[in-house]
Amino acid sequence: MRRMISALLWPGLMATCIALNAWAMASSRPMLYFNMIYFGLAAALFSLERLMPHERTWLESDGQVAPDLLHTFLNKGVIQAFATAITSMGIARAVDPMPGDLWPDTWPLAAQVALGLIVAEAGFYAAHRLAHQWRRLWRFHAVHHSVRRLWIINTGRFHFVDTIVSVALSQPLLYVAGAPQVVFLWVAAVTAFIGILTHCNVDMRWRLLGYVFNTPELHRWHHSRKAAEGNANYGENLMIFDHLFATFLFPARRPPANIGIDEPMAEDFLGQLRQPFVPETNAVAARS
């Protein structure tokens, strides 16, 4: 029975969130209802992490709850909220694409959203891979990889520079392609749902899904201390570019529970913000 539940959790939760978000998008207060859906998902996952955890040792405190929350709300949250606000204000295309645009506006909305996810994924993939292979960016991305356990609270543990690079390389691609505002908003919503599901400490196992989507079962390999395992699975939502560029890794064994980085990382929030800017205190080198 537990194995069946584990297999159904990811697709069931994603389908529920998408259905609720479709209702929210058709309402007069889409952002309010989206936040309610997101925090409802977070509450459900918080309970599931205790009922059926992937790693019981990850339930133990690592002393990073405060920094994790500050990163989530002040770095990841504020920057992504700002990007969404710009979209909602109409800087992104709020009307049908103009003549000459490439966007297939006659497609069904679901197909347009799927295309939007692929277009944005090109930027997400590039930003993530650069963050691992270019030392200057790895300094900032290392803040995320320094976690010693995965759970919903450190889903948004990103240095603000890391977040800015990711947004800057993904969102303009949608704009250049002529994507309408509704596609921007749907891509942001799906990214948020997959992000918190990917980092949760819940026993979710449906292996075939990991070949298409970024699932927790797959993403745990990306947090391995071993460079050969951690320098893989760069996809944010979809694994299409990992397949294309041979960075997909999904061994048929249990991923390591001992995750993180071997280099030092400050324990406090301000120290983690400052460390990438101070070369003499930053021994974090790009993984290669």
PALOVEX-614283 format. One line per field, with one value per residue (C-alpha): residue number from 1; residue in one letter; x, y, z. Coordinates in steps of 0.2 Angstrom, whole numbers, plus 2048, in hexadecimal, padded with zeros to 3 digits. Each point is the difference from the previous one (the first is absolute). Example, Ala and Ser with C-alpha at 12.3 -4.5 7.8 and 13.67 -1.06 7.14 Angstrom:
2
num c(1,2)
residuo c(A,S)
east c(83E,806)
north c(7EA,811)
up c(827,7FD)
//
This chain:
288
num c(1,2,3,4,5,6,7,8,9,10,11,12,13,14,15,16,17,18,19,20,21,22,23,24,25,26,27,28,29,30,31,32,33,34,35,36,37,38,39,40,41,42,43,44,45,46,47,48,49,50,51,52,53,54,55,56,57,58,59,60,61,62,63,64,65,66,67,68,69,70,71,72,73,74,75,76,77,78,79,80,81,82,83,84,85,86,87,88,89,90,91,92,93,94,95,96,97,98,99,100,101,102,103,104,105,106,107,108,109,110,111,112,113,114,115,116,117,118,119,120,121,122,123,124,125,126,127,128,129,130,131,132,133,134,135,136,137,138,139,140,141,142,143,144,145,146,147,148,149,150,151,152,153,154,155,156,157,158,159,160,161,162,163,164,165,166,167,168,169,170,171,172,173,174,175,176,177,178,179,180,181,182,183,184,185,186,187,188,189,190,191,192,193,194,195,196,197,198,199,200,201,202,203,204,205,206,207,208,209,210,211,212,213,214,215,216,217,218,219,220,221,222,223,224,225,226,227,228,229,230,231,232,233,234,235,236,237,238,239,240,241,242,243,244,245,246,247,248,249,250,251,252,253,254,255,256,257,258,259,260,261,262,263,264,265,266,267,268,269,270,271,272,273,274,275,276,277,278,279,280,281,282,283,284,285,286,287,288)
residuo c(M,R,R,M,I,S,A,L,L,W,P,G,L,M,A,T,C,I,A,L,N,A,W,A,M,A,S,S,R,P,M,L,Y,F,N,M,I,Y,F,G,L,A,A,A,L,F,S,L,E,R,L,M,P,H,E,R,T,W,L,E,S,D,G,Q,V,A,P,D,L,L,H,T,F,L,N,K,G,V,I,Q,A,F,A,T,A,I,T,S,M,G,I,A,R,A,V,D,P,M,P,G,D,L,W,P,D,T,W,P,L,A,A,Q,V,A,L,G,L,I,V,A,E,A,G,F,Y,A,A,H,R,L,A,H,Q,W,R,R,L,W,R,F,H,A,V,H,H,S,V,R,R,L,W,I,I,N,T,G,R,F,H,F,V,D,T,I,V,S,V,A,L,S,Q,P,L,L,Y,V,A,G,A,P,Q,V,V,F,L,W,V,A,A,V,T,A,F,I,G,I,L,T,H,C,N,V,D,M,R,W,R,L,L,G,Y,V,F,N,T,P,E,L,H,R,W,H,H,S,R,K,A,A,E,G,N,A,N,Y,G,E,N,L,M,I,F,D,H,L,F,A,T,F,L,F,P,A,R,R,P,P,A,N,I,G,I,D,E,P,M,A,E,D,F,L,G,Q,L,R,Q,P,F,V,P,E,T,N,A,V,A,A,R,S)
east c(800,80E,809,7F0,7FD,812,7FE,7F0,805,80A,7F4,7F1,806,806,7EF,7F7,80B,7FE,7ED,7FE,80C,7F5,7F1,80A,806,7EE,7FB,801,80F,80C,80F,7F7,7F9,811,808,7F3,803,813,7FF,7F3,80C,80E,7F5,7FC,812,805,7F4,805,813,7FC,7F4,80A,812,80C,80E,7FC,811,7FB,7F2,80D,804,80F,7FF,7FC,7EE,802,80C,7F6,7F0,809,808,7EE,7F7,80D,80A,7F6,7EF,802,80A,7F3,7F2,807,802,7EE,7FA,809,7F7,7EF,803,801,812,7FE,7F4,7EE,7F8,801,812,803,802,810,802,804,7F4,7F2,7F2,7F3,806,7F5,806,807,80B,806,804,80A,809,804,807,80C,805,803,809,80E,804,7FE,80B,80E,7FF,801,80E,80A,7FE,809,80E,804,809,7F9,7EE,804,804,7EE,7F8,80A,7F5,7F2,80A,807,7F0,803,7EE,7F2,7EF,7F3,808,810,7F7,803,811,809,80C,7F7,80E,7FC,7EE,802,80B,7F3,7F2,80A,805,7EE,7F3,807,7FF,7ED,7FF,80A,7F6,7F0,7F8,7F0,7FE,7F6,80F,80C,7F4,7FE,812,803,7F3,806,812,7FA,7F7,80D,80E,7F8,7FC,811,808,7F4,806,7F1,801,7FA,805,7FA,810,7FA,7FA,812,805,7F4,7FE,80B,7FA,806,806,80B,805,808,80E,804,804,80D,810,809,803,7FD,7EE,7FD,805,7F0,7ED,801,7EE,7F4,7EF,804,80F,800,810,809,7FC,806,810,804,7FF,7F1,805,7F4,808,7F5,805,7FC,808,80C,7F9,810,7FE,807,811,812,805,7FB,7F0,7FB,7F3,7F6,7F6,80A,810,7F9,7FB,812,80B,7FF,806,80F,80D,80C,7F2,7F9,808,7F2,806,7F5,7FD,809)
north c(800,80C,7FD,804,810,805,7FD,80B,80E,80B,7FF,801,810,808,7FC,808,80F,803,7FE,80C,80C,7FF,805,80E,807,802,809,812,7FD,7F4,805,7FE,7EF,7FB,804,7F6,7F1,801,801,7F2,7F5,805,7FB,7F0,7FC,805,7F3,7F3,802,7FA,7F2,7F9,808,7FB,802,800,807,810,803,805,812,807,811,808,804,812,803,7F5,80A,811,7FA,7FA,810,80D,7F9,7F4,806,813,7FE,7F4,80A,80F,7F7,7FA,812,806,7F3,805,812,7FC,802,7EE,7FD,802,800,7F5,800,80D,7FB,7F8,7F8,7EE,7FB,7F4,80A,7F5,7F0,7FA,808,7F0,7FE,812,7FD,7F0,80A,80E,7F3,7FA,811,806,7F0,804,80F,7F7,7F2,80D,809,7F1,7F8,810,801,7EF,803,812,804,811,7FA,7F0,80B,806,7EF,7F8,808,7F4,7F1,802,7F9,7F0,7F9,803,806,80D,80E,801,7FF,813,801,809,80F,80F,801,7EE,803,810,7F6,7F2,80D,80A,7F1,7F9,80D,80A,7F1,7FF,813,7FF,7F1,80B,7F6,808,804,7F1,7F5,809,7FE,7EE,7FC,809,7F6,7EF,805,804,7F0,7F5,808,7FD,7EE,7FD,805,7F7,7F2,7F5,7EE,803,7F2,7FF,7FE,803,812,805,7FD,80F,80B,805,7F5,7FE,7EE,807,811,7F8,7FB,812,803,7F2,805,7F7,80C,7F2,7FF,812,807,7F8,803,812,801,80C,7F8,7F5,7F4,803,80A,7F4,7F2,80B,805,7EF,807,7F4,7F5,7F3,7F1,7F1,801,80B,812,805,806,80A,80F,811,807,7FD,812,80C,80A,80D,7FA,811,808,810,7F6,7F6,810,807,7F1,7FF,812,7FE,7F5,7FD,7F8,7F7,7EF,7FA,7FC,7FB,7ED,7F8)
up c(800,805,7EF,7F7,80A,7FC,7EE,7FF,80B,7F4,7F1,80C,809,7EF,7F8,80F,800,7ED,801,80E,7F8,7F0,80B,808,7EF,7FB,810,805,80C,7F8,80A,811,7FB,7F9,811,809,7F5,802,813,800,7F6,80C,80F,7F8,7FD,811,807,7F4,804,811,7FB,7F2,7FF,7F3,80D,813,804,7F6,80D,80C,802,7F7,808,7EF,801,803,7F2,7F4,804,7FD,7F0,7FA,804,7FE,7F1,7F6,805,7FD,7F0,7F8,807,7F7,7F0,801,804,7F1,7F6,807,7FD,7ED,7FC,7FA,7F2,807,7EF,7F1,7F9,7F2,7EE,7FD,811,801,80E,7FB,808,7F7,809,80F,811,806,7F1,802,812,7FB,7F3,80D,80C,7F3,7FA,812,804,7F4,80B,810,7FA,7FA,810,80B,7F6,800,813,801,7F4,802,810,802,7FF,80A,80F,800,7FC,80D,80D,7F9,7FF,812,807,80A,7FE,7F3,806,7FB,80B,7F6,7EF,7FE,808,7F2,800,7F8,7F3,7FB,7FF,7F5,7F4,7FE,7FD,7F4,7F5,800,800,7F1,7F5,802,7FC,7F1,7FA,802,80E,807,812,804,7FB,80B,80F,7FD,7FE,810,809,7F9,805,812,802,7F8,80B,811,7FA,7FA,811,80C,80B,7FB,7FA,7EE,7F3,7EE,7F7,7EE,805,804,7EE,7FB,80F,80E,80E,812,7FC,7F2,808,80F,7F5,7FC,812,802,807,7F1,7F2,7F3,807,805,7EF,7F8,7FF,7FE,7FA,80A,7FA,7F2,7FC,7ED,7FF,80C,7F4,7F1,808,809,811,806,80E,808,807,805,813,80F,7FF,80E,810,804,7F5,7FF,7FC,807,800,80F,800,80D,80C,801,7F3,7FF,7FF,7F2,7F6,803,7FD,7ED,7FF,80B,7F7,80F,809,7F2,7FD,7F5,7EF,7F1,7FE,7F2)
//
